Amino acid sequence: MTFANYQKTMEDTLLTFTGHDEQYIKTNQYDDAWVLSAERASQCQYLVCCHSQGAHKGTAFCVGRVSQIQAKNPEDAKTRYAICISEYAPIHLPNVWDGGQNPVRYVNLQDLGIDPASLRFETL
């Protein structure tokens, strides 16, 4: 296995720095308007959302099970995508976002200190 393939297998999570709140994500069953690699994102199993503003800025507040990556404006040159989820689990992990400029990251859930077996997912 090459290093590039090893690295890709380790990226099971999309981490977003979002202005959306828990209610928006649960109601719509997605976090949206992201510029990302649809191919790379479709390999991810989880979505972790971090607050991008307010008192909890940088705090991860939910984990979702990714159901699909959906193009929101495929006719535009810079397509934006919705990261759709089928299940949702609330969390509260401060300081997950490290201040990086790109609001979407491809990471490993375990590296964030999150064990999916310990989460109580609800079906949306």
C-alpha positions as CSV (number, residue, x, y, z in Angstrom):
1,M,0.0,0.0,0.0
2,T,1.4,3.4,-0.9
3,F,1.6,6.3,1.5
4,A,-1.1,8.2,-0.4
5,N,-3.5,5.2,-0.2
6,Y,-2.7,4.7,3.5
7,Q,-3.4,8.4,4.1
8,K,-6.8,8.2,2.3
9,T,-7.9,5.2,4.4
10,M,-7.2,7.2,7.5
11,E,-9.4,10.1,6.5
12,D,-12.9,8.8,7.5
13,T,-14.3,12.2,8.6
14,L,-15.2,15.6,7.2
15,L,-14.5,18.3,9.8
16,T,-16.3,21.6,9.1
17,F,-16.0,25.1,10.6
18,T,-19.6,26.1,10.2
19,G,-21.9,29.0,11.0
20,H,-24.9,26.6,11.1
21,D,-26.2,25.5,14.5
22,E,-27.4,22.1,15.8
23,Q,-31.0,22.8,14.9
24,Y,-30.2,23.7,11.3
25,I,-28.2,20.6,10.8
26,K,-30.7,18.3,12.4
27,T,-33.7,19.9,10.6
28,N,-32.1,19.9,7.1
29,Q,-30.1,16.7,7.6
30,Y,-26.9,18.3,6.2
31,D,-24.3,20.9,6.6
32,D,-24.0,22.8,3.3
33,A,-22.4,25.3,1.0
34,W,-18.9,23.7,1.0
35,V,-16.3,23.7,-1.7
36,L,-14.7,20.3,-1.5
37,S,-13.5,17.3,-3.4
38,A,-16.7,15.3,-3.9
39,E,-14.7,12.1,-4.7
40,R,-12.6,12.4,-1.5
41,A,-15.6,13.5,0.6
42,S,-17.6,10.5,-0.5
43,Q,-15.1,8.2,1.1
44,C,-15.8,9.7,4.5
45,Q,-18.1,8.0,7.0
46,Y,-18.6,10.9,9.5
47,L,-19.2,14.6,9.6
48,V,-18.0,16.6,12.6
49,C,-19.2,20.2,12.9
50,C,-17.4,22.9,14.8
51,H,-18.8,26.3,15.7
52,S,-17.2,29.1,13.7
53,Q,-18.5,32.0,15.8
54,G,-19.6,33.0,19.3
55,A,-18.6,31.8,22.7
56,H,-18.1,28.2,21.6
57,K,-16.0,29.0,18.5
58,G,-13.8,26.0,17.6
59,T,-15.9,23.6,19.7
60,A,-17.1,20.4,18.0
61,F,-20.9,20.1,18.6
62,C,-22.1,17.1,16.6
63,V,-21.1,14.0,14.7
64,G,-23.2,12.8,11.8
65,R,-23.1,9.6,9.7
66,V,-22.5,10.7,6.1
67,S,-25.2,9.4,3.8
68,Q,-24.3,11.4,0.6
69,I,-22.4,14.3,-0.8
70,Q,-24.9,16.4,-2.8
71,A,-24.0,19.1,-5.4
72,K,-26.0,22.3,-4.6
73,N,-25.2,24.3,-7.7
74,P,-23.6,22.0,-10.3
75,E,-24.0,24.6,-13.1
76,D,-21.5,27.0,-11.3
77,A,-17.8,26.9,-11.9
78,K,-17.2,26.5,-8.2
79,T,-19.7,23.9,-7.2
80,R,-20.7,23.9,-3.5
81,Y,-21.8,20.7,-1.8
82,A,-24.1,19.6,1.1
83,I,-22.7,16.9,3.4
84,C,-25.9,14.9,4.0
85,I,-26.3,12.8,7.2
86,S,-28.6,10.0,8.2
87,E,-27.8,9.9,11.9
88,Y,-26.8,12.6,14.4
89,A,-25.1,12.5,17.8
90,P,-24.5,15.7,19.9
91,I,-21.0,16.2,21.4
92,H,-19.2,19.0,23.1
93,L,-15.4,19.0,22.5
94,P,-13.7,22.4,23.0
95,N,-10.8,23.5,20.9
96,V,-11.2,21.0,18.1
97,W,-10.7,23.6,15.4
98,D,-7.0,24.7,15.2
99,G,-7.6,28.1,13.5
100,G,-6.8,26.9,10.0
101,Q,-8.1,28.9,7.0
102,N,-9.8,26.1,5.1
103,P,-13.3,25.5,6.6
104,V,-13.4,21.9,5.5
105,R,-10.8,19.3,6.5
106,Y,-10.4,15.6,5.9
107,V,-9.4,13.9,9.1
108,N,-9.6,10.7,11.2
109,L,-12.4,10.6,13.8
110,Q,-10.1,8.8,16.2
111,D,-7.5,11.5,15.9
112,L,-10.1,14.0,17.1
113,G,-10.5,11.9,20.3
114,I,-14.0,10.7,19.3
115,D,-14.9,7.0,19.6
116,P,-18.1,6.3,17.5
117,A,-19.0,3.4,19.8
118,S,-19.4,5.8,22.7
119,L,-21.9,8.0,20.8
120,R,-25.7,7.8,20.9
121,F,-26.8,8.3,17.3
122,E,-30.4,9.2,16.5
123,T,-31.8,8.5,13.1
124,L,-32.9,11.6,11.3
